[in-house]
């Protein structure tokens, strides 16, 4: 199934997450990350930074 044949509203959450991995394979993780970050609200971005630091900082 191609991206043109599906819409996001037809995907389960799990399928949507899988589609993001597929998009990253096709377009690069940098492109996907840039798009996801540009869509985040300020609160979402701050929460992500806090969560990431708490998970991965030494």
Buried (B, 14 or more C-beta within 10 A) or exposed (E): EEEEEEEEEEEEEEEEEEBEEEBBEEEEEEEBEEEEEEEEEEEEEEEEEEEEEEEEEE
